[in-house]
Amino acid sequence: MGRFLKKGNGSDVAILNGNYPAFNCLSPYIFVCYQELVEDTELNRIAGERMRQRHRLAE
């Protein structure tokens, strides 16, 4: 697998097995972007819950 990663020259690499992704290797920058998206999604979910709770208390 190392030779495939070297051929990627620092770019993202997907290893396929039977035309399905079996392994993905992401650059550190892309990995951090994905982490931030996951964190933002969770924070938006929490904010939405709090806004709904606040709305219920105001009624």
PDB file of N, CA, C and O in Angstrom:
ATOM      1  N   MET A   1       0.826  -1.186   0.000  1.00  0.00           N
ATOM      2  CA  MET A   1       0.000   0.000   0.000  1.00  0.00           C
ATOM      3  C   MET A   1       0.870   1.249   0.000  1.00  0.00           C
ATOM      4  O   MET A   1       0.449   2.290  -0.505  1.00  0.00           O
ATOM      5  N   GLY A   2       2.061   1.167   0.550  1.00  0.00           N
ATOM      6  CA  GLY A   2       2.946   2.319   0.616  1.00  0.00           C
ATOM      7  C   GLY A   2       3.256   2.915  -0.741  1.00  0.00           C
ATOM      8  O   GLY A   2       3.366   4.133  -0.877  1.00  0.00           O
ATOM      9  N   ARG A   3       3.395   2.070  -1.741  1.00  0.00           N
ATOM     10  CA  ARG A   3       3.730   2.592  -3.075  1.00  0.00           C
ATOM     11  C   ARG A   3       2.582   3.414  -3.651  1.00  0.00           C
ATOM     12  O   ARG A   3       2.815   4.361  -4.402  1.00  0.00           O
ATOM     13  N   PHE A   4       1.339   3.057  -3.305  1.00  0.00           N
ATOM     14  CA  PHE A   4       0.199   3.836  -3.782  1.00  0.00           C
ATOM     15  C   PHE A   4       0.161   5.206  -3.116  1.00  0.00           C
ATOM     16  O   PHE A   4      -0.150   6.211  -3.755  1.00  0.00           O
ATOM     17  N   LEU A   5       0.481   5.232  -1.829  1.00  0.00           N
ATOM     18  CA  LEU A   5       0.490   6.507  -1.122  1.00  0.00           C
ATOM     19  C   LEU A   5       1.585   7.417  -1.653  1.00  0.00           C
ATOM     20  O   LEU A   5       1.389   8.627  -1.770  1.00  0.00           O
ATOM     21  N   LYS A   6       2.738   6.839  -1.975  1.00  0.00           N
ATOM     22  CA  LYS A   6       3.827   7.636  -2.544  1.00  0.00           C
ATOM     23  C   LYS A   6       3.431   8.216  -3.893  1.00  0.00           C
ATOM     24  O   LYS A   6       3.774   9.357  -4.200  1.00  0.00           O
ATOM     25  N   LYS A   7       2.716   7.446  -4.699  1.00  0.00           N
ATOM     26  CA  LYS A   7       2.276   7.940  -6.005  1.00  0.00           C
ATOM     27  C   LYS A   7       1.258   9.067  -5.865  1.00  0.00           C
ATOM     28  O   LYS A   7       1.077   9.853  -6.795  1.00  0.00           O
ATOM     29  N   GLY A   8       0.601   9.153  -4.729  1.00  0.00           N
ATOM     30  CA  GLY A   8      -0.372  10.217  -4.496  1.00  0.00           C
ATOM     31  C   GLY A   8       0.267  11.574  -4.292  1.00  0.00           C
ATOM     32  O   GLY A   8      -0.415  12.595  -4.382  1.00  0.00           O
ATOM     33  N   ASN A   9       1.570  11.608  -4.018  1.00  0.00           N
ATOM     34  CA  ASN A   9       2.304  12.867  -3.831  1.00  0.00           C
ATOM     35  C   ASN A   9       1.620  13.821  -2.854  1.00  0.00           C
ATOM     36  O   ASN A   9       1.529  15.019  -3.120  1.00  0.00           O
ATOM     37  N   GLY A  10       1.143  13.301  -1.735  1.00  0.00           N
ATOM     38  CA  GLY A  10       0.520  14.141  -0.718  1.00  0.00           C
ATOM     39  C   GLY A  10      -0.958  14.402  -0.935  1.00  0.00           C
ATOM     40  O   GLY A  10      -1.610  15.005  -0.083  1.00  0.00           O
ATOM     41  N   SER A  11      -1.494  13.960  -2.054  1.00  0.00           N
ATOM     42  CA  SER A  11      -2.926  14.128  -2.316  1.00  0.00           C
ATOM     43  C   SER A  11      -3.709  13.020  -1.620  1.00  0.00           C
ATOM     44  O   SER A  11      -3.135  12.049  -1.128  1.00  0.00           O
ATOM     45  N   ASP A  12      -5.009  13.181  -1.590  1.00  0.00           N
ATOM     46  CA  ASP A  12      -5.869  12.155  -1.013  1.00  0.00           C
ATOM     47  C   ASP A  12      -5.845  10.922  -1.906  1.00  0.00           C
ATOM     48  O   ASP A  12      -5.807  11.024  -3.132  1.00  0.00           O
ATOM     49  N   VAL A  13      -5.869   9.748  -1.266  1.00  0.00           N
ATOM     50  CA  VAL A  13      -5.794   8.488  -2.002  1.00  0.00           C
ATOM     51  C   VAL A  13      -6.912   7.575  -1.512  1.00  0.00           C
ATOM     52  O   VAL A  13      -7.137   7.456  -0.308  1.00  0.00           O
ATOM     53  N   ALA A  14      -7.610   6.933  -2.439  1.00  0.00           N
ATOM     54  CA  ALA A  14      -8.628   5.937  -2.104  1.00  0.00           C
ATOM     55  C   ALA A  14      -8.196   4.602  -2.693  1.00  0.00           C
ATOM     56  O   ALA A  14      -7.880   4.514  -3.879  1.00  0.00           O
ATOM     57  N   ILE A  15      -8.181   3.568  -1.867  1.00  0.00           N
ATOM     58  CA  ILE A  15      -7.874   2.213  -2.313  1.00  0.00           C
ATOM     59  C   ILE A  15      -9.210   1.499  -2.487  1.00  0.00           C
ATOM     60  O   ILE A  15     -10.012   1.438  -1.555  1.00  0.00           O
ATOM     61  N   LEU A  16      -9.446   0.963  -3.673  1.00  0.00           N
ATOM     62  CA  LEU A  16     -10.711   0.298  -3.967  1.00  0.00           C
ATOM     63  C   LEU A  16     -10.560  -1.216  -3.916  1.00  0.00           C
ATOM     64  O   LEU A  16      -9.506  -1.763  -4.240  1.00  0.00           O
ATOM     65  N   ASN A  17     -11.625  -1.874  -3.508  1.00  0.00           N
ATOM     66  CA  ASN A  17     -11.697  -3.331  -3.500  1.00  0.00           C
ATOM     67  C   ASN A  17     -13.027  -3.695  -4.144  1.00  0.00           C
ATOM     68  O   ASN A  17     -14.087  -3.448  -3.569  1.00  0.00           O
ATOM     69  N   GLY A  18     -12.975  -4.275  -5.322  1.00  0.00           N
ATOM     70  CA  GLY A  18     -14.216  -4.606  -6.020  1.00  0.00           C
ATOM     71  C   GLY A  18     -15.018  -3.361  -6.359  1.00  0.00           C
ATOM     72  O   GLY A  18     -16.248  -3.379  -6.307  1.00  0.00           O
ATOM     73  N   ASN A  19     -14.332  -2.285  -6.705  1.00  0.00           N
ATOM     74  CA  ASN A  19     -14.932  -1.004  -7.078  1.00  0.00           C
ATOM     75  C   ASN A  19     -15.612  -0.292  -5.909  1.00  0.00           C
ATOM     76  O   ASN A  19     -16.402   0.627  -6.125  1.00  0.00           O
ATOM     77  N   TYR A  20     -15.316  -0.702  -4.674  1.00  0.00           N
ATOM     78  CA  TYR A  20     -15.822  -0.040  -3.480  1.00  0.00           C
ATOM     79  C   TYR A  20     -14.639   0.453  -2.659  1.00  0.00           C
ATOM     80  O   TYR A  20     -13.607  -0.215  -2.602  1.00  0.00           O
ATOM     81  N   PRO A  21     -14.774   1.613  -2.021  1.00  0.00           N
ATOM     82  CA  PRO A  21     -13.654   2.110  -1.219  1.00  0.00           C
ATOM     83  C   PRO A  21     -13.361   1.177  -0.042  1.00  0.00           C
ATOM     84  O   PRO A  21     -14.253   0.842   0.738  1.00  0.00           O
ATOM     85  N   ALA A  22     -12.112   0.768   0.071  1.00  0.00           N
ATOM     86  CA  ALA A  22     -11.683  -0.088   1.175  1.00  0.00           C
ATOM     87  C   ALA A  22     -10.825   0.695   2.159  1.00  0.00           C
ATOM     88  O   ALA A  22     -10.728   0.331   3.331  1.00  0.00           O
ATOM     89  N   PHE A  23     -10.201   1.773   1.681  1.00  0.00           N
ATOM     90  CA  PHE A  23      -9.298   2.555   2.522  1.00  0.00           C
ATOM     91  C   PHE A  23      -9.163   3.941   1.921  1.00  0.00           C
ATOM     92  O   PHE A  23      -9.021   4.084   0.706  1.00  0.00           O
ATOM     93  N   ASN A  24      -9.208   4.956   2.759  1.00  0.00           N
ATOM     94  CA  ASN A  24      -8.988   6.330   2.317  1.00  0.00           C
ATOM     95  C   ASN A  24      -7.852   6.926   3.124  1.00  0.00           C
ATOM     96  O   ASN A  24      -7.809   6.784   4.346  1.00  0.00           O
ATOM     97  N   CYS A  25      -6.950   7.580   2.454  1.00  0.00           N
ATOM     98  CA  CYS A  25      -5.852   8.283   3.116  1.00  0.00           C
ATOM     99  C   CYS A  25      -6.008   9.761   2.772  1.00  0.00           C
ATOM    100  O   CYS A  25      -5.904  10.148   1.608  1.00  0.00           O
ATOM    101  N   LEU A  26      -6.254  10.578   3.780  1.00  0.00           N
ATOM    102  CA  LEU A  26      -6.495  11.998   3.577  1.00  0.00           C
ATOM    103  C   LEU A  26      -5.275  12.815   3.961  1.00  0.00           C
ATOM    104  O   LEU A  26      -4.507  12.436   4.845  1.00  0.00           O
ATOM    105  N   SER A  27      -5.111  13.934   3.288  1.00  0.00           N
ATOM    106  CA  SER A  27      -4.057  14.865   3.689  1.00  0.00           C
ATOM    107  C   SER A  27      -4.450  15.444   5.052  1.00  0.00           C
ATOM    108  O   SER A  27      -5.637  15.497   5.374  1.00  0.00           O
ATOM    109  N   PRO A  28      -3.483  15.874   5.846  1.00  0.00           N
ATOM    110  CA  PRO A  28      -3.813  16.456   7.153  1.00  0.00           C
ATOM    111  C   PRO A  28      -4.797  17.625   7.044  1.00  0.00           C
ATOM    112  O   PRO A  28      -5.686  17.767   7.884  1.00  0.00           O
ATOM    113  N   TYR A  29      -4.644  18.451   6.022  1.00  0.00           N
ATOM    114  CA  TYR A  29      -5.542  19.594   5.853  1.00  0.00           C
ATOM    115  C   TYR A  29      -6.987  19.134   5.656  1.00  0.00           C
ATOM    116  O   TYR A  29      -7.895  19.654   6.303  1.00  0.00           O
ATOM    117  N   ILE A  30      -7.203  18.169   4.771  1.00  0.00           N
ATOM    118  CA  ILE A  30      -8.558  17.670   4.512  1.00  0.00           C
ATOM    119  C   ILE A  30      -9.115  16.983   5.754  1.00  0.00           C
ATOM    120  O   ILE A  30     -10.302  17.114   6.051  1.00  0.00           O
ATOM    121  N   PHE A  31      -8.270  16.252   6.484  1.00  0.00           N
ATOM    122  CA  PHE A  31      -8.723  15.589   7.708  1.00  0.00           C
ATOM    123  C   PHE A  31      -9.233  16.618   8.710  1.00  0.00           C
ATOM    124  O   PHE A  31     -10.286  16.426   9.317  1.00  0.00           O
ATOM    125  N   VAL A  32      -8.491  17.708   8.885  1.00  0.00           N
ATOM    126  CA  VAL A  32      -8.907  18.768   9.814  1.00  0.00           C
ATOM    127  C   VAL A  32     -10.217  19.397   9.342  1.00  0.00           C
ATOM    128  O   VAL A  32     -11.084  19.704  10.160  1.00  0.00           O
ATOM    129  N   CYS A  33     -10.368  19.590   8.039  1.00  0.00           N
ATOM    130  CA  CYS A  33     -11.622  20.139   7.505  1.00  0.00           C
ATOM    131  C   CYS A  33     -12.798  19.234   7.847  1.00  0.00           C
ATOM    132  O   CYS A  33     -13.852  19.713   8.267  1.00  0.00           O
ATOM    133  N   TYR A  34     -12.625  17.930   7.669  1.00  0.00           N
ATOM    134  CA  TYR A  34     -13.688  16.985   8.019  1.00  0.00           C
ATOM    135  C   TYR A  34     -13.985  17.016   9.512  1.00  0.00           C
ATOM    136  O   TYR A  34     -15.148  16.968   9.913  1.00  0.00           O
ATOM    137  N   GLN A  35     -12.954  17.094  10.333  1.00  0.00           N
ATOM    138  CA  GLN A  35     -13.165  17.172  11.778  1.00  0.00           C
ATOM    139  C   GLN A  35     -13.984  18.404  12.135  1.00  0.00           C
ATOM    140  O   GLN A  35     -14.903  18.325  12.950  1.00  0.00           O
ATOM    141  N   GLU A  36     -13.658  19.538  11.533  1.00  0.00           N
ATOM    142  CA  GLU A  36     -14.387  20.767  11.812  1.00  0.00           C
ATOM    143  C   GLU A  36     -15.839  20.668  11.360  1.00  0.00           C
ATOM    144  O   GLU A  36     -16.731  21.179  12.037  1.00  0.00           O
ATOM    145  N   LEU A  37     -16.085  20.020  10.231  1.00  0.00           N
ATOM    146  CA  LEU A  37     -17.465  19.826   9.779  1.00  0.00           C
ATOM    147  C   LEU A  37     -18.267  18.989  10.771  1.00  0.00           C
ATOM    148  O   LEU A  37     -19.421  19.299  11.068  1.00  0.00           O
ATOM    149  N   VAL A  38     -17.647  17.930  11.280  1.00  0.00           N
ATOM    150  CA  VAL A  38     -18.324  17.076  12.261  1.00  0.00           C
ATOM    151  C   VAL A  38     -18.610  17.866  13.534  1.00  0.00           C
ATOM    152  O   VAL A  38     -19.708  17.779  14.084  1.00  0.00           O
ATOM    153  N   GLU A  39     -17.628  18.638  14.008  1.00  0.00           N
ATOM    154  CA  GLU A  39     -17.821  19.450  15.210  1.00  0.00           C
ATOM    155  C   GLU A  39     -18.907  20.494  14.994  1.00  0.00           C
ATOM    156  O   GLU A  39     -19.751  20.698  15.867  1.00  0.00           O
ATOM    157  N   ASP A  40     -18.896  21.157  13.839  1.00  0.00           N
ATOM    158  CA  ASP A  40     -19.916  22.163  13.540  1.00  0.00           C
ATOM    159  C   ASP A  40     -21.307  21.544  13.508  1.00  0.00           C
ATOM    160  O   ASP A  40     -22.263  22.143  13.999  1.00  0.00           O
ATOM    161  N   THR A  41     -21.426  20.360  12.939  1.00  0.00           N
ATOM    162  CA  THR A  41     -22.714  19.674  12.884  1.00  0.00           C
ATOM    163  C   THR A  41     -23.226  19.384  14.288  1.00  0.00           C
ATOM    164  O   THR A  41     -24.403  19.594  14.579  1.00  0.00           O
ATOM    165  N   GLU A  42     -22.352  18.907  15.148  1.00  0.00           N
ATOM    166  CA  GLU A  42     -22.745  18.610  16.527  1.00  0.00           C
ATOM    167  C   GLU A  42     -23.129  19.889  17.270  1.00  0.00           C
ATOM    168  O   GLU A  42     -24.124  19.906  17.995  1.00  0.00           O
ATOM    169  N   LEU A  43     -22.355  20.954  17.098  1.00  0.00           N
ATOM    170  CA  LEU A  43     -22.674  22.218  17.763  1.00  0.00           C
ATOM    171  C   LEU A  43     -23.997  22.788  17.256  1.00  0.00           C
ATOM    172  O   LEU A  43     -24.765  23.346  18.040  1.00  0.00           O
ATOM    173  N   ASN A  44     -24.274  22.657  15.965  1.00  0.00           N
ATOM    174  CA  ASN A  44     -25.561  23.117  15.426  1.00  0.00           C
ATOM    175  C   ASN A  44     -26.716  22.315  15.999  1.00  0.00           C
ATOM    176  O   ASN A  44     -27.783  22.866  16.270  1.00  0.00           O
ATOM    177  N   ARG A  45     -26.512  21.018  16.186  1.00  0.00           N
ATOM    178  CA  ARG A  45     -27.561  20.181  16.785  1.00  0.00           C
ATOM    179  C   ARG A  45     -27.846  20.634  18.212  1.00  0.00           C
ATOM    180  O   ARG A  45     -29.004  20.761  18.609  1.00  0.00           O
ATOM    181  N   ILE A  46     -26.787  20.876  18.983  1.00  0.00           N
ATOM    182  CA  ILE A  46     -26.939  21.326  20.370  1.00  0.00           C
ATOM    183  C   ILE A  46     -27.624  22.688  20.417  1.00  0.00           C
ATOM    184  O   ILE A  46     -28.519  22.902  21.235  1.00  0.00           O
ATOM    185  N   ALA A  47     -27.213  23.608  19.548  1.00  0.00           N
ATOM    186  CA  ALA A  47     -27.824  24.939  19.516  1.00  0.00           C
ATOM    187  C   ALA A  47     -29.305  24.845  19.171  1.00  0.00           C
ATOM    188  O   ALA A  47     -30.125  25.547  19.764  1.00  0.00           O
ATOM    189  N   GLY A  48     -29.654  23.986  18.220  1.00  0.00           N
ATOM    190  CA  GLY A  48     -31.059  23.806  17.853  1.00  0.00           C
ATOM    191  C   GLY A  48     -31.886  23.279  19.016  1.00  0.00           C
ATOM    192  O   GLY A  48     -33.009  23.734  19.234  1.00  0.00           O
ATOM    193  N   GLU A  49     -31.344  22.329  19.761  1.00  0.00           N
ATOM    194  CA  GLU A  49     -32.047  21.796  20.933  1.00  0.00           C
ATOM    195  C   GLU A  49     -32.271  22.885  21.964  1.00  0.00           C
ATOM    196  O   GLU A  49     -33.362  23.002  22.522  1.00  0.00           O
ATOM    197  N   ARG A  50     -31.250  23.679  22.219  1.00  0.00           N
ATOM    198  CA  ARG A  50     -31.369  24.751  23.212  1.00  0.00           C
ATOM    199  C   ARG A  50     -32.384  25.800  22.776  1.00  0.00           C
ATOM    200  O   ARG A  50     -33.133  26.321  23.602  1.00  0.00           O
ATOM    201  N   MET A  51     -32.411  26.109  21.491  1.00  0.00           N
ATOM    202  CA  MET A  51     -33.387  27.087  21.005  1.00  0.00           C
ATOM    203  C   MET A  51     -34.805  26.551  21.151  1.00  0.00           C
ATOM    204  O   MET A  51     -35.715  27.301  21.504  1.00  0.00           O
ATOM    205  N   ARG A  52     -35.004  25.260  20.882  1.00  0.00           N
ATOM    206  CA  ARG A  52     -36.335  24.665  21.051  1.00  0.00           C
ATOM    207  C   ARG A  52     -36.739  24.663  22.521  1.00  0.00           C
ATOM    208  O   ARG A  52     -37.894  24.937  22.846  1.00  0.00           O
ATOM    209  N   GLN A  53     -35.794  24.355  23.414  1.00  0.00           N
ATOM    210  CA  GLN A  53     -36.095  24.365  24.845  1.00  0.00           C
ATOM    211  C   GLN A  53     -36.459  25.774  25.298  1.00  0.00           C
ATOM    212  O   GLN A  53     -37.399  25.959  26.071  1.00  0.00           O
ATOM    213  N   ARG A  54     -35.724  26.751  24.825  1.00  0.00           N
ATOM    214  CA  ARG A  54     -35.978  28.139  25.195  1.00  0.00           C
ATOM    215  C   ARG A  54     -37.361  28.567  24.698  1.00  0.00           C
ATOM    216  O   ARG A  54     -38.089  29.268  25.400  1.00  0.00           O
ATOM    217  N   HIS A  55     -37.713  28.144  23.495  1.00  0.00           N
ATOM    218  CA  HIS A  55     -39.019  28.483  22.928  1.00  0.00           C
ATOM    219  C   HIS A  55     -40.137  27.856  23.764  1.00  0.00           C
ATOM    220  O   HIS A  55     -41.163  28.492  24.004  1.00  0.00           O
ATOM    221  N   ARG A  56     -39.943  26.623  24.203  1.00  0.00           N
ATOM    222  CA  ARG A  56     -40.957  25.948  25.026  1.00  0.00           C
ATOM    223  C   ARG A  56     -41.122  26.643  26.370  1.00  0.00           C
ATOM    224  O   ARG A  56     -42.240  26.761  26.870  1.00  0.00           O
ATOM    225  N   LEU A  57     -40.023  27.105  26.961  1.00  0.00           N
ATOM    226  CA  LEU A  57     -40.095  27.783  28.253  1.00  0.00           C
ATOM    227  C   LEU A  57     -40.805  29.126  28.137  1.00  0.00           C
ATOM    228  O   LEU A  57     -41.450  29.570  29.086  1.00  0.00           O
ATOM    229  N   ALA A  58     -40.691  29.772  26.989  1.00  0.00           N
ATOM    230  CA  ALA A  58     -41.309  31.080  26.793  1.00  0.00           C
ATOM    231  C   ALA A  58     -42.820  30.974  26.611  1.00  0.00           C
ATOM    232  O   ALA A  58     -43.530  31.966  26.777  1.00  0.00           O
ATOM    233  N   GLU A  59     -43.315  29.805  26.276  1.00  0.00           N
ATOM    234  CA  GLU A  59     -44.759  29.647  26.030  1.00  0.00           C
ATOM    235  C   GLU A  59     -45.551  29.630  27.285  1.00  0.00           C
ATOM    236  O   GLU A  59     -46.775  29.505  27.241  1.00  0.00           O
TER     237      GLU A  59
END
